[in-house]
Amino acid sequence: MSQRRTIPEIEEQSLEDTSLEGQMLIAMPGMGDARFSRTLIYVCAHSSEGAMGIIVNRRSKSMNFSQLLVQLDVISEKDAIKLPATIGAVQVLRGGPVEKGRGFVLHSPDFHLESATLPIDGGVSLTATLDILRAMASGLGPQKAVLALGYAGWASGQLEDEILSNGWLTCPADEALLFDGDLASKYDRALRKLGVEPAMLVGDAGHA
């Protein structure tokens, strides 16, 4: 079936030797971990030592970007109302269950801090310091960005096992899946990139 399309490709190359860095993980209905139900995750790092990714389709319910800047003393409450609309509209995401109090900015590659910014692929970078928030607040940050609180992490071999157990599908990342504000449709859009209609997936999909 089409929802298994990427699994054979990974197996042929051997998951142990193939990095999924810069790819998207799409949670399958039967993966068994409610924390990741219908999540879409951008893989920031993947090696033999493990993997790390950011959930990009869950909004933080606790605060918006302006409130976060004030809480971190990047700006004052008085200055928060003066922020450009584009800055105030930056998405604050629930990036994952690990280190939920820590912030990670996924952004376009037009912004780079030496020794702080990690280029992931040609179109996406990751920065996790206050300096990028200060730059964004002053209008000097990246053109496109989302801020995630927390991340998803896997130990050595864990992500590979979950993929082989049909816990995840993979698809190429694109700018819209990462940065646009329509979070509710991202999961279905990612499936359709693989030619999979969401209605085709059932709770035990991928299992004999």
C-alpha positions as CSV (number, residue, x, y, z in Angstrom):
1,M,0.0,0.0,0.0
2,S,1.1,3.6,-0.6
3,Q,1.5,4.4,3.1
4,R,4.5,2.0,3.2
5,R,6.2,3.7,0.3
6,T,9.3,5.1,2.1
7,I,9.9,2.0,4.3
8,P,11.4,-0.2,1.6
9,E,13.6,2.6,0.4
10,I,15.1,3.0,3.9
11,E,15.6,-0.7,4.3
12,E,17.4,-1.1,1.0
13,Q,20.0,1.5,2.1
14,S,20.1,0.1,5.6
15,L,18.7,2.3,8.3
16,E,21.9,2.0,10.3
17,D,23.8,3.7,7.5
18,T,21.2,6.3,6.4
19,S,20.7,9.6,8.1
20,L,17.2,11.0,8.2
21,E,18.5,14.4,9.1
22,G,16.4,17.1,7.3
23,Q,13.5,14.7,6.7
24,M,10.0,14.6,8.2
25,L,8.6,11.9,10.4
26,I,4.9,11.3,10.1
27,A,3.4,9.4,13.0
28,M,1.4,6.3,12.1
29,P,-1.9,5.6,13.9
30,G,-0.6,2.3,15.4
31,M,2.7,3.6,16.9
32,G,1.4,3.2,20.4
33,D,2.7,6.4,22.0
34,A,-0.1,8.9,22.7
35,R,2.5,11.8,23.1
36,F,3.2,11.5,19.3
37,S,-0.3,11.0,18.0
38,R,-0.7,12.6,14.6
39,T,2.6,14.4,15.0
40,L,4.8,15.7,12.2
41,I,8.5,15.9,13.3
42,Y,11.4,17.6,11.6
43,V,14.6,15.5,12.2
44,C,17.4,17.9,13.2
45,A,20.0,15.3,13.9
46,H,20.3,11.5,13.3
47,S,23.4,9.3,13.6
48,S,24.4,6.0,15.1
49,E,24.3,7.7,18.5
50,G,20.6,8.6,18.3
51,A,18.3,11.2,16.9
52,M,16.7,14.5,17.8
53,G,13.7,16.2,16.2
54,I,11.1,19.0,16.6
55,I,7.3,18.5,16.4
56,V,6.2,21.2,14.0
57,N,2.4,20.8,14.1
58,R,1.5,21.4,17.8
59,R,1.1,24.9,19.1
60,S,2.1,25.9,22.6
61,K,-1.1,26.6,24.6
62,S,0.8,28.4,27.4
63,M,2.2,31.5,25.6
64,N,2.8,33.3,22.4
65,F,6.1,34.6,21.0
66,S,5.8,38.1,22.5
67,Q,5.1,36.7,26.0
68,L,8.1,34.4,25.7
69,L,10.4,37.3,24.8
70,V,9.1,39.2,27.9
71,Q,9.5,36.1,30.2
72,L,13.1,35.6,29.0
73,D,13.9,39.3,29.6
74,V,14.7,39.8,25.9
75,I,12.3,42.7,25.8
76,S,10.2,44.6,28.4
77,E,6.4,44.4,28.6
78,K,6.3,48.0,27.3
79,D,8.3,47.0,24.2
80,A,6.2,44.0,23.5
81,I,3.4,46.1,22.2
82,K,5.8,47.8,19.7
83,L,6.9,44.5,18.1
84,P,6.2,44.3,14.3
85,A,3.2,42.1,13.5
86,T,5.4,39.6,11.7
87,I,7.5,39.1,14.9
88,G,4.5,38.8,17.2
89,A,3.0,36.2,14.8
90,V,6.0,33.8,15.1
91,Q,4.7,30.4,16.0
92,V,5.6,28.9,19.4
93,L,5.4,25.2,19.2
94,R,5.4,22.3,21.6
95,G,8.5,20.7,20.2
96,G,8.5,17.5,22.2
97,P,8.5,15.9,25.6
98,V,12.2,16.4,26.4
99,E,13.5,19.6,28.0
100,K,10.2,21.3,27.6
101,G,11.5,24.5,29.2
102,R,14.2,24.9,26.6
103,G,13.7,26.8,23.3
104,F,14.9,25.9,19.8
105,V,14.5,28.1,16.8
106,L,14.1,26.4,13.4
107,H,14.8,29.1,10.8
108,S,15.7,30.0,7.2
109,P,19.5,30.0,6.5
110,D,19.7,33.8,6.1
111,F,20.6,34.1,9.7
112,H,23.8,32.5,11.2
113,L,25.5,32.8,14.6
114,E,29.1,31.4,14.7
115,S,29.4,28.5,17.0
116,A,25.6,28.6,17.8
117,T,23.7,27.9,14.5
118,L,23.6,24.4,13.2
119,P,22.9,24.2,9.4
120,I,20.7,21.1,8.9
121,D,20.2,21.2,5.2
122,G,20.2,23.8,2.4
123,G,17.1,25.5,3.6
124,V,16.9,25.0,7.4
125,S,19.1,25.9,10.4
126,L,18.7,25.4,14.1
127,T,19.8,28.0,16.8
128,A,19.1,27.5,20.5
129,T,20.5,30.7,22.1
130,L,18.9,33.9,23.4
131,D,21.0,35.8,20.8
132,I,18.6,34.8,18.0
133,L,15.6,35.9,20.0
134,R,17.2,39.3,20.5
135,A,18.0,39.6,16.8
136,M,14.4,38.7,15.9
137,A,13.0,41.2,18.4
138,S,15.1,43.9,16.8
139,G,14.1,43.0,13.3
140,L,17.5,41.5,12.4
141,G,16.6,37.8,12.7
142,P,15.8,35.2,10.0
143,Q,13.1,35.8,7.4
144,K,11.3,32.6,8.4
145,A,11.3,31.0,11.9
146,V,9.4,29.0,14.4
147,L,10.3,28.6,18.1
148,A,9.8,25.2,19.7
149,L,9.8,24.5,23.5
150,G,11.2,21.0,24.0
151,Y,12.2,18.3,21.5
152,A,11.8,14.6,20.7
153,G,14.8,12.4,21.3
154,W,15.7,8.8,20.5
155,A,18.5,6.7,21.9
156,S,20.9,4.8,19.6
157,G,18.9,2.5,17.2
158,Q,15.5,3.5,18.8
159,L,14.2,5.5,15.9
160,E,15.3,2.9,13.4
161,D,13.4,0.2,15.4
162,E,10.3,2.4,15.5
163,I,10.4,3.0,11.7
164,L,10.8,-0.8,11.0
165,S,7.9,-1.4,13.3
166,N,5.8,0.9,11.2
167,G,5.6,3.6,13.8
168,W,6.7,6.3,11.4
169,L,6.6,7.2,7.7
170,T,9.1,9.6,6.3
171,C,8.8,12.3,3.7
172,P,10.9,15.2,2.4
173,A,10.6,18.5,4.4
174,D,9.4,21.6,2.7
175,E,9.2,25.2,3.7
176,A,5.4,25.2,4.2
177,L,5.4,22.1,6.4
178,L,8.0,23.8,8.6
179,F,7.1,27.5,8.7
180,D,3.5,28.2,7.7
181,G,0.9,28.9,10.4
182,D,-1.7,26.3,9.3
183,L,-0.7,23.7,11.9
184,A,-4.0,21.8,11.7
185,S,-3.4,20.7,8.1
186,K,0.3,19.9,8.2
187,Y,-0.1,16.2,9.1
188,D,-2.5,15.6,6.3
189,R,-0.4,17.6,3.9
190,A,2.7,15.5,4.7
191,L,0.8,12.3,4.0
192,R,-0.4,13.6,0.7
193,K,3.2,14.3,-0.3
194,L,3.6,10.5,-0.2
195,G,0.3,10.0,-2.2
196,V,-1.4,8.8,1.0
197,E,-5.0,10.0,1.8
198,P,-5.4,10.3,5.6
199,A,-8.6,8.3,5.5
200,M,-6.6,5.3,4.3
201,L,-4.8,5.1,7.6
202,V,-6.5,3.1,10.3
203,G,-5.5,2.3,13.9
204,D,-3.6,-0.9,13.0
205,A,-2.1,0.4,9.8
206,G,1.1,-1.3,8.8
207,H,0.6,-4.4,10.9
208,A,-0.3,-7.8,9.6
